[in-house]
Amino acid sequence: MAHKRKISQQEWDRILPAMETFADITTQMAYLVLVKDEKQSDVATQLARSKQNVGNAVKRVWNLYTELENAEGKKLCFVSVWIPEEAAIKVKKIAAKFPINKISV
């Protein structure tokens, strides 16, 4: 039996900033399946989308989730705060090590 994909509300809230470029419908479909545990076929019917479209949304979000959960054996967390410049330089150097950030220093 295949492992069922499931994300808790807390985990969803943590990865939400990484989905800011996703279409609203993509995050809505994935949320209903991964967090609310609804069937993909039911979500497809409810939102007038194909099952393939729902499956692709779920896969996209799941891949992002697993990337953030397993980045070099560390769980990544989004942070957006004002800090002293010296500390920001250090933080950016650390962030540059993870491809999801798409930054270089």
C-alpha positions in Angstrom: 0.0 0.0 0.0 1.3 3.5 -0.9 2.2 5.9 1.9 -0.6 8.5 2.2 0.6 12.1 1.8 -0.5 14.2 4.7 0.6 17.6 6.1 -0.6 19.1 9.4 -2.0 22.6 9.6 1.1 23.7 11.5 3.4 22.3 8.8 1.2 23.9 6.1 1.5 27.3 7.8 5.3 26.9 8.0 5.7 26.2 4.2 3.1 28.7 3.0 5.6 31.5 2.4 7.4 29.3 -0.1 4.2 29.0 -2.1 3.7 32.7 -2.6 4.3 32.3 -6.4 1.8 29.4 -6.7 -1.6 30.1 -8.2 -4.3 30.4 -5.5 -6.1 27.4 -7.1 -3.0 25.3 -6.8 -2.6 25.9 -3.1 -6.4 25.5 -2.5 -6.4 22.1 -4.2 -3.3 20.9 -2.4 -4.6 22.2 0.9 -7.9 20.3 0.6 -6.1 17.0 -0.2 -3.0 17.3 2.0 -4.3 19.0 5.1 -8.1 18.5 5.0 -7.6 14.8 3.8 -10.2 15.1 1.0 -10.1 12.7 -1.9 -8.5 14.1 -5.1 -11.5 13.1 -7.1 -13.9 15.0 -4.7 -11.7 18.1 -4.9 -11.6 17.9 -8.7 -15.4 17.7 -8.8 -15.9 20.4 -6.1 -13.5 22.9 -7.9 -14.4 21.9 -11.5 -10.9 20.7 -12.3 -9.5 17.5 -13.7 -8.2 14.8 -11.4 -4.9 15.2 -13.2 -4.8 18.9 -12.4 -5.5 18.2 -8.7 -2.8 15.5 -8.7 -0.3 17.9 -10.2 -1.0 20.5 -7.6 -0.7 18.0 -4.8 2.6 16.7 -6.2 4.0 20.2 -6.6 3.2 21.2 -3.0 4.3 17.8 -1.7 7.7 18.1 -3.4 8.2 21.5 -1.9 7.3 20.2 1.5 9.7 17.3 1.3 12.4 19.7 0.0 11.9 22.0 3.0 11.7 19.0 5.4 14.9 17.3 4.3 17.3 20.1 3.1 20.7 18.6 3.9 19.1 16.7 6.8 17.7 20.0 8.3 14.1 21.3 8.5 14.0 24.8 6.9 11.9 27.6 8.3 11.1 31.0 6.7 12.1 34.1 8.7 11.4 37.7 7.8 12.7 40.1 10.4 14.9 43.2 10.8 18.3 42.5 12.3 21.7 44.2 12.4 23.6 44.2 9.1 26.4 42.1 10.4 23.9 39.4 11.5 22.1 39.7 8.1 25.3 39.0 6.3 25.8 35.8 8.3 22.2 34.7 7.8 22.4 35.3 4.0 25.6 33.2 3.9 23.7 30.3 5.6 20.7 30.8 3.4 22.8 30.7 0.2 23.7 27.0 1.0 20.1 26.0 0.3 19.0 26.0 -3.3 15.4 26.9 -2.5 16.5 30.4 -1.6 18.0 31.2 -5.0 20.5 33.7 -3.6 24.2 34.1 -3.6 26.6 36.1 -1.5 
